[in-house]
Amino acid sequence: MKLIIKILKGEEYVVETTDDATILGIKQELERKSMIPVEHQKLLLIGKTLSDDKTVASYGNIKDGTKLTLVVKKPDPLKDVIYRQFKKYYQEEQSQKLTQEFMKDFDSKIHQLSLDDLEKIAADMLSKKRQNV
């Protein structure tokens, strides 16, 4: 069956799938086509979020030609991610201090990189992304 995935900014993709395919599998196929990471994708059917672990068949109203909407979620800022990780192991005040120190050290190290360093990092990331496609 073919599903039409409409991204809010106007692009559309057609994904070939089966009834026993998971929503996560559809997102992975969409990532290959659109280069939007799975973790930034939220698929909707008539305004309701589709669950990654469910199959197409578990949603009775998904049939050949059904249009799904893709919402692209912004990734969390690094500071928020680091803070949440520290919160798992430390008290509030300690977590805030550790996050501030981490970000200060991170910013310092980023500013020490040369343009050549940044170019090498970008080339390496693009190479790894192409290998996964």
N, C-alpha and C positions, 0 to 999 in steps of 0.2 A: 504494500500500500504506500501511497505517497502522501506525505504531510507537508503543508506549506507553513513555513516559519516566517513570520513577519516581525522585523525588528522595528521598534518604535521610531527610529530615525529614517525609515523608509525602505530599507533593503528587504528583499525576500529571498528565502532559500527553500529548495525542495529537498526533502530527506526521504529516502526509500527506507521503509521499515517493515516489520512484521508484528503481528499481534502479541507475540511473546517477547518482544524487545522491551527493555526497560527504558524509562525516561532518561536515566543516566546515559544509556547507550545512544539515545537520540542527541543528547547534549554533546557527547564525545564526537559524534559525526558532524554536528554543527560546528564544533571547535575546529575540526579539520577544514571545513569549508570557509568559515568566517574569521578564523584566528582569534575568536573570543574565548578566553579560558573558561572551562566548565564551572569553576568556582565563582565566576562572575555572571553566570547565566541563571535566569529564573524564567521558566516556561509557564505560561498561563493559558488556560482554556476557559473562555467566557469569564475572565476575571479571577479564576481560582488557580492557585499555585499547584502545579503537578509535582508529585513526590518522586524523587530520584529512584527509590527502590521499587516502585510499582511498575507494572507492565502496561503496555498500551491497551491490552484487552481488559484490564481492571477498570479502565475508564470507558464505560459503555457508549459514550457519545463521541469517541474518536473513531472515525472511519476514513476510508480513502478520500483524500481531498480536503480533510479538515484543516482549518487554519488555526495555528497556535501563535500566541504572541510571545516574543522574547523581550524581557526586560534585562538590560545590562546593569548589573550592580557595580557601584564604585568599590574598589578595594579599601579596606580599613587603613588609615594612616599607620605607618610603622610605629609611631609612639604609642598608639592605642593597643596594637598587637603586643608589643613588648610589655606594656603595663599589665595587660591581662595575664601574661605568662608569669610575671613576678607576683601578681595577686594570688596565684595558686599556692605559693610557698611562703609568702611574707605578709606582714601586717600592712595596712593602708599606708601609713607614713613611710615605712621602709620601701614599699613598692614605688611610691612617688619619687623618693630620693634616688633609688636605683635606676628608675626610668630616666630621670634627669641626667644622671651621670652617664648612662649608656648613650643617650642622645647627644650629649656634649662630646663624648669620645668619638661617636660615629661621625658627627659633623666635622670634627677635627681631621679625622682620617680621610673623609671624602674630599676636603679642601686640599689635602696633600697630594691627591692624585693629579697626574699630568693629563693633558688631552690624549696623549698616546695610550696611557693606562686606560682611560675611559673608552677609547676606540677599541682596544683589545677586549675589554669586558663586554662591550656591545657586540662585537663580532663573535665572541665565544657564545653568548646567549642566543644570538640568531642562529648560529650553527647547531646548537643543541635543539632549538625549537624546530628547525628543518628536519633533523634526524627523527624527531617524534612524529612528524606528519606522515 
